[in-house]
Amino acid sequence: MTAHSLFGASSATIWTNCTAQPCLASQAKTFEESKPYADEGTKAHNLAAEILAGTIPLETLCNVDDEMGAAITMYVRYVRRHVKKTCRLRVEQRISLDIDRERFFGTADAIVSAKTSITVIDFKYGKGISVQPENNPQLLYYLLGAIELEGLDIVCGKKFYVAIVQPRMESDPIRKVQVPARSLIAFQAFLEGRYEKVKENPEYNQGTWCQFCKVKGVCPELNQLSNAVTATDSDGDVTELPQVEQLTPADIGTVLEKAKALKSWLTAVETYGYNLALEGCEIPRHKLVLGGRATRKWINEQAVANELQSEYGLDIFDIKLKSPAKMEKLVDDKEVVEKHVMVPEKKPVLVLATDKRDAYSLGQELTSLVD
């Protein structure tokens, strides 16, 4: 099993914001289980790495669905476009930082070193959240490691770039930015400062990064948040939730502000309890049972298709029309697609006041109806 750093690149956003997280992670008995989408991402990464390393050819990519195949192809071709004759390509490259090489390390998806530049390319298979390369702690961390790997100084005169390939985001799936040397110097100083904070005066800090934390199920900060919106007895057990109609606008604002963190925490608690039960720990008022009916799956889809298609033809397949965005990439005349497309009317949603979108008012809708 590959060791994971408490101060690694992939978790940099978490521990630089919540400096108590590394200590909690080091003491936790078990971590949150990986989810199916995380396993899919791992599979896509591994296949892409094998193709770039020359272990398997891109043209014979098989045993994956069309979506994963298209995603891997986009990433591989983008990386290859950066590799010229004088370039060096490093795939799944372990890097470490001079801050503390025993604790600061990670694995970069792809590093392209050229005569005048260094480019770090990160493959994101997820589609729920669009990951941006600007001021991205994970990518800056990899870039620092790549520079040290080359035995260079930040002010060596080369140009530095970071890029994210996120194929399943239909809008702008490839994003690349140049990183000024001064920004890297500032980020290195920032990492050093947060590391000192972790060692000397760590503090819990709840935020959007909590959803990615592997130990949120045992986080005292999130536990405190849950207690703030529930009624508990002297033993700390939840006795009741407040009636919705009795909440004031201020109460609603507080609950909604913490809702995402609380939902994430509750899910993590369930996972943590499940892991403990599997290890033999008795969870009061709960027990392990075998799950419901399992859905049957094909052992090998290609083998089924080979045996049955000749007799039953296309009836053995479920065919689904491509989305407008994917169809535009297929056809030559985009106007043919456009005349069949409609954009659903947006509906108002309640979000935090810090959201960058303009505020909506009911008066705007009433005015448009009158007009």
C-alpha positions as CSV (number, residue, x, y, z in Angstrom):
1,M,0.0,0.0,0.0
2,T,1.3,3.4,-1.0
3,A,2.0,5.7,2.0
4,H,0.0,8.9,2.2
5,S,1.5,12.1,3.6
6,L,-0.3,14.1,6.2
7,F,1.1,17.1,4.5
8,G,0.7,15.9,0.9
9,A,-0.2,17.8,-2.2
10,S,-3.6,16.2,-2.7
11,S,-4.7,17.3,0.8
12,A,-2.9,20.7,0.8
13,T,-6.2,22.6,0.6
14,I,-7.4,20.8,3.7
15,W,-4.5,21.0,6.1
16,T,-3.4,24.6,5.1
17,N,-6.9,25.8,6.1
18,C,-7.5,23.4,9.0
19,T,-4.1,23.1,10.8
20,A,-5.5,20.6,13.3
21,Q,-6.4,18.1,10.6
22,P,-3.0,16.4,10.3
23,C,-2.9,15.6,14.1
24,L,-6.5,14.2,13.9
25,A,-5.6,12.1,10.8
26,S,-2.5,10.7,12.5
27,Q,-4.7,9.5,15.5
28,A,-7.7,8.2,13.6
29,K,-8.2,4.5,13.8
30,T,-9.9,4.3,10.4
31,F,-10.5,6.6,7.4
32,E,-13.5,7.2,5.3
33,E,-14.1,4.6,2.7
34,S,-13.4,5.4,-0.9
35,K,-16.6,6.0,-2.9
36,P,-17.4,4.4,-6.2
37,Y,-16.6,7.6,-8.1
38,A,-13.2,7.7,-6.4
39,D,-12.6,4.1,-7.5
40,E,-13.5,5.1,-11.1
41,G,-11.1,8.0,-11.0
42,T,-8.3,5.7,-9.8
43,K,-9.0,3.3,-12.7
44,A,-9.0,6.1,-15.2
45,H,-5.7,7.5,-13.8
46,N,-4.0,4.1,-13.8
47,L,-5.0,3.4,-17.5
48,A,-3.9,6.8,-18.6
49,A,-0.5,6.3,-16.9
50,E,0.0,3.0,-18.5
51,I,-0.7,4.5,-22.0
52,L,1.6,7.4,-21.4
53,A,4.3,5.1,-20.1
54,G,3.9,3.0,-23.3
55,T,2.7,-0.2,-21.5
56,I,-0.5,-0.3,-23.5
57,P,-1.4,1.6,-26.7
58,L,-4.2,4.1,-26.7
59,E,-5.8,2.5,-29.7
60,T,-6.5,-0.7,-27.9
61,L,-8.1,0.9,-24.8
62,C,-10.8,-1.5,-23.8
63,N,-12.9,-2.8,-20.8
64,V,-14.1,0.8,-20.1
65,D,-17.3,2.6,-21.1
66,D,-17.3,5.3,-23.8
67,E,-17.2,8.2,-21.2
68,M,-14.1,6.9,-19.5
69,G,-12.4,6.1,-22.8
70,A,-13.1,9.6,-24.2
71,A,-11.8,11.1,-21.0
72,I,-8.6,9.2,-21.0
73,T,-8.1,9.9,-24.7
74,M,-8.5,13.7,-24.1
75,Y,-5.9,13.7,-21.3
76,V,-3.4,11.5,-23.1
77,R,-3.5,13.5,-26.3
78,Y,-3.2,16.8,-24.4
79,V,-0.1,15.5,-22.5
80,R,1.5,14.2,-25.7
81,R,1.0,17.6,-27.4
82,H,3.3,19.1,-24.8
83,V,6.1,16.5,-25.4
84,K,8.6,17.6,-28.0
85,K,11.9,15.9,-29.0
86,T,13.9,17.8,-26.4
87,C,11.3,17.4,-23.6
88,R,11.3,14.9,-20.7
89,L,8.0,13.4,-19.7
90,R,7.5,12.0,-16.2
91,V,4.3,10.1,-15.5
92,E,3.0,9.4,-12.0
93,Q,6.1,11.0,-10.6
94,R,6.7,11.1,-6.9
95,I,7.9,14.5,-5.7
96,S,9.0,15.8,-2.3
97,L,9.7,19.2,-0.9
98,D,12.8,20.4,0.9
99,I,10.5,21.8,3.7
100,D,10.5,18.3,5.2
101,R,11.1,15.5,2.7
102,E,9.9,12.8,5.1
103,R,6.5,14.4,5.3
104,F,6.0,16.6,2.3
105,F,5.6,14.4,-0.8
106,G,3.0,13.4,-3.4
107,T,2.6,12.0,-6.9
108,A,2.1,14.2,-9.9
109,D,0.1,12.8,-12.8
110,A,2.4,14.3,-15.5
111,I,5.4,16.6,-15.5
112,V,6.8,17.9,-18.8
113,S,10.3,19.5,-18.6
114,A,11.4,21.5,-21.6
115,K,14.4,23.7,-22.2
116,T,12.6,26.8,-21.3
117,S,9.6,25.6,-19.3
118,I,8.2,23.2,-16.8
119,T,4.5,22.2,-17.0
120,V,2.5,20.1,-14.5
121,I,-0.6,18.5,-15.9
122,D,-3.2,17.1,-13.5
123,F,-6.0,14.7,-14.7
124,K,-9.3,15.2,-12.9
125,Y,-11.9,12.5,-13.7
126,G,-14.6,14.0,-11.5
127,K,-17.5,16.1,-12.9
128,G,-19.3,17.4,-9.9
129,I,-17.0,20.3,-9.1
130,S,-15.0,22.3,-11.7
131,V,-11.4,22.5,-10.4
132,Q,-9.5,25.6,-11.4
133,P,-5.7,25.8,-11.9
134,E,-5.4,29.4,-10.6
135,N,-3.8,29.5,-7.1
136,N,-4.5,25.8,-6.8
137,P,-2.5,24.5,-3.8
138,Q,-2.2,21.0,-5.1
139,L,-0.8,22.0,-8.5
140,L,1.6,24.7,-7.0
141,Y,2.8,22.0,-4.6
142,Y,3.6,19.6,-7.5
143,L,5.2,22.5,-9.4
144,L,7.6,23.2,-6.5
145,G,8.4,19.5,-6.4
146,A,9.1,19.4,-10.1
147,I,11.5,22.3,-9.9
148,E,13.3,20.6,-7.0
149,L,13.3,17.4,-9.0
150,E,15.1,19.1,-11.8
151,G,17.7,20.5,-9.3
152,L,16.6,24.1,-10.2
153,D,15.9,27.3,-8.3
154,I,12.5,29.0,-8.6
155,V,14.3,32.1,-10.1
156,C,16.1,30.0,-12.8
157,G,14.5,31.9,-15.6
158,K,12.2,29.1,-16.9
159,K,8.5,29.6,-17.4
160,F,6.2,27.6,-15.2
161,Y,2.7,26.3,-16.1
162,V,0.0,24.2,-14.5
163,A,-2.9,22.6,-16.3
164,I,-6.0,20.7,-15.4
165,V,-7.6,18.3,-17.8
166,Q,-11.2,17.5,-16.5
167,P,-12.9,15.9,-19.5
168,R,-16.3,15.3,-17.9
169,M,-16.8,19.0,-17.5
170,E,-18.5,19.9,-20.7
171,S,-17.6,23.6,-20.4
172,D,-13.9,24.4,-20.6
173,P,-12.5,20.9,-19.8
174,I,-8.9,21.9,-20.3
175,R,-7.5,24.9,-18.3
176,K,-3.9,26.1,-18.2
177,V,-2.2,29.1,-16.6
178,Q,1.3,30.4,-16.2
179,V,2.6,30.7,-12.7
180,P,5.0,33.6,-12.0
181,A,8.1,32.9,-10.0
182,R,7.1,35.4,-7.3
183,S,3.8,33.4,-6.8
184,L,5.8,30.2,-6.3
185,I,8.1,31.9,-3.8
186,A,5.1,33.2,-1.9
187,F,3.4,29.8,-1.9
188,Q,6.5,28.1,-0.6
189,A,6.7,30.6,2.3
190,F,2.9,30.0,2.9
191,L,3.5,26.2,3.2
192,E,6.3,26.7,5.6
193,G,4.2,29.1,7.7
194,R,1.3,26.7,7.9
195,Y,3.6,23.8,8.7
196,E,4.8,25.8,11.7
197,K,1.2,26.5,12.7
198,V,0.4,22.8,12.6
199,K,3.4,22.0,14.9
200,E,3.0,24.9,17.4
201,N,-0.6,26.1,17.5
202,P,-3.0,24.0,15.4
203,E,-6.6,25.1,15.1
204,Y,-9.8,23.5,13.6
205,N,-11.4,25.5,10.9
206,Q,-14.6,24.4,9.1
207,G,-15.1,25.2,5.5
208,T,-15.7,23.9,2.0
209,W,-12.6,21.7,2.2
210,C,-14.3,19.6,4.9
211,Q,-16.1,17.6,2.3
212,F,-12.8,16.1,1.1
213,C,-11.4,15.4,4.5
214,K,-11.0,11.6,5.2
215,V,-11.4,12.0,9.0
216,K,-14.4,14.4,9.1
217,G,-16.4,11.6,10.8
218,V,-14.4,12.1,14.0
219,C,-13.9,15.9,13.7
220,P,-14.8,17.7,17.0
221,E,-15.4,21.0,15.1
222,L,-18.1,19.4,12.9
223,N,-19.5,17.6,16.0
224,Q,-19.8,20.9,17.7
225,L,-21.7,22.3,14.7
226,S,-24.2,19.5,14.9
227,N,-24.8,20.1,18.6
228,A,-25.4,23.8,17.9
229,V,-28.5,23.0,15.8
230,T,-30.0,20.1,17.8
231,A,-31.3,19.5,21.3
232,T,-29.2,17.1,23.4
233,D,-29.4,15.6,26.9
234,S,-26.7,15.6,29.5
235,D,-25.0,12.6,27.8
236,G,-24.8,14.5,24.6
237,D,-27.4,12.3,22.8
238,V,-29.7,14.1,20.4
239,T,-33.2,14.2,21.8
240,E,-35.0,16.3,19.2
241,L,-34.5,18.7,16.3
242,P,-36.1,22.1,16.5
243,Q,-39.4,22.6,14.7
244,V,-38.8,24.3,11.3
245,E,-41.6,26.8,11.9
246,Q,-40.1,27.9,15.1
247,L,-36.8,28.9,13.5
248,T,-36.1,32.6,13.1
249,P,-34.5,34.0,9.9
250,A,-31.2,34.2,11.8
251,D,-31.5,30.5,12.9
252,I,-32.3,29.5,9.3
253,G,-29.2,31.4,8.1
254,T,-27.0,29.6,10.6
255,V,-28.4,26.2,9.7
256,L,-28.1,26.7,6.0
257,E,-24.6,28.0,6.3
258,K,-23.5,24.8,8.1
259,A,-25.8,22.4,6.2
260,K,-23.2,21.2,3.7
261,A,-20.6,20.5,6.4
262,L,-23.2,18.8,8.5
263,K,-24.4,16.5,5.7
264,S,-20.9,15.6,4.9
265,W,-20.1,15.0,8.6
266,L,-23.2,12.7,9.0
267,T,-22.2,10.6,6.0
268,A,-18.6,10.3,7.3
269,V,-20.0,9.2,10.7
270,E,-21.9,6.4,9.0
271,T,-18.8,5.3,7.1
272,Y,-16.6,5.5,10.2
273,G,-19.1,3.5,12.3
274,Y,-19.4,0.9,9.5
275,N,-15.6,0.5,9.4
276,L,-15.3,0.1,13.1
277,A,-18.1,-2.5,13.1
278,L,-16.2,-4.5,10.4
279,E,-13.2,-4.4,12.7
280,G,-15.3,-6.0,15.5
281,C,-16.2,-2.9,17.5
282,E,-19.7,-3.1,18.9
283,I,-21.8,0.1,18.0
284,P,-24.5,0.5,20.6
285,R,-28.1,0.0,19.3
286,H,-26.7,-1.1,15.8
287,K,-25.6,-4.3,14.1
288,L,-24.2,-5.5,10.8
289,V,-26.5,-7.4,8.5
290,L,-26.2,-8.6,4.9
291,G,-27.5,-6.0,2.5
292,G,-30.6,-6.4,0.2
293,R,-30.8,-8.0,-3.2
294,A,-27.7,-7.5,-5.2
295,T,-28.1,-6.3,-8.8
296,R,-26.7,-8.8,-11.3
297,K,-23.8,-7.7,-13.5
298,W,-22.1,-9.0,-16.6
299,I,-18.8,-10.8,-16.0
300,N,-17.5,-9.6,-19.4
301,E,-19.7,-7.3,-21.5
302,Q,-17.6,-7.8,-24.6
303,A,-18.0,-11.6,-24.4
304,V,-21.7,-11.3,-24.1
305,A,-21.8,-8.9,-27.1
306,N,-19.7,-11.3,-29.2
307,E,-21.9,-14.3,-28.5
308,L,-25.4,-12.6,-28.8
309,Q,-25.1,-9.8,-31.3
310,S,-25.0,-12.0,-34.4
311,E,-28.4,-13.5,-33.5
312,Y,-30.2,-10.5,-31.8
313,G,-28.4,-7.6,-33.5
314,L,-28.7,-4.1,-31.9
315,D,-31.6,-5.3,-29.6
316,I,-29.1,-6.3,-27.0
317,F,-28.0,-2.6,-26.6
318,D,-29.7,0.3,-25.0
319,I,-29.0,3.3,-27.2
320,K,-29.1,6.9,-25.7
321,L,-29.0,10.1,-27.7
322,K,-25.8,12.2,-27.1
323,S,-26.1,15.5,-25.2
324,P,-26.2,18.8,-27.3
325,A,-22.6,19.5,-26.3
326,K,-21.3,16.1,-27.4
327,M,-23.5,16.2,-30.6
328,E,-21.9,19.5,-31.6
329,K,-18.5,17.8,-31.5
330,L,-19.8,15.1,-33.8
331,V,-21.7,17.0,-36.6
332,D,-20.3,19.4,-39.1
333,D,-23.2,21.9,-39.0
334,K,-23.8,23.1,-35.5
335,E,-27.0,25.0,-36.6
336,V,-28.6,21.6,-37.1
337,V,-28.1,20.9,-33.4
338,E,-29.0,24.4,-32.3
339,K,-32.5,24.3,-33.8
340,H,-33.4,21.3,-31.7
341,V,-32.0,22.8,-28.4
342,M,-33.8,24.6,-25.7
343,V,-32.3,26.1,-22.5
344,P,-34.5,25.6,-19.5
345,E,-35.4,28.7,-17.6
346,K,-33.3,29.2,-14.5
347,K,-35.0,29.1,-11.1
348,P,-33.9,31.0,-8.1
349,V,-31.8,29.2,-5.5
350,L,-30.8,30.2,-2.0
351,V,-27.1,30.4,-1.6
352,L,-24.5,32.1,0.7
353,A,-24.2,35.9,0.5
354,T,-20.6,35.4,-0.6
355,D,-21.7,33.8,-3.9
356,K,-20.4,35.8,-6.8
357,R,-23.7,35.7,-8.7
358,D,-25.9,38.8,-8.7
359,A,-28.8,38.7,-6.2
360,Y,-32.2,37.8,-7.6
361,S,-35.4,39.6,-6.5
362,L,-39.0,38.7,-7.1
363,G,-39.6,42.1,-8.4
364,Q,-37.4,41.3,-11.5
365,E,-39.7,38.4,-12.4
366,L,-42.9,40.4,-11.9
367,T,-41.5,43.2,-14.0
368,S,-40.8,40.8,-16.9
369,L,-44.3,39.4,-16.7
370,V,-45.9,42.9,-16.9
371,D,-43.6,43.8,-19.8
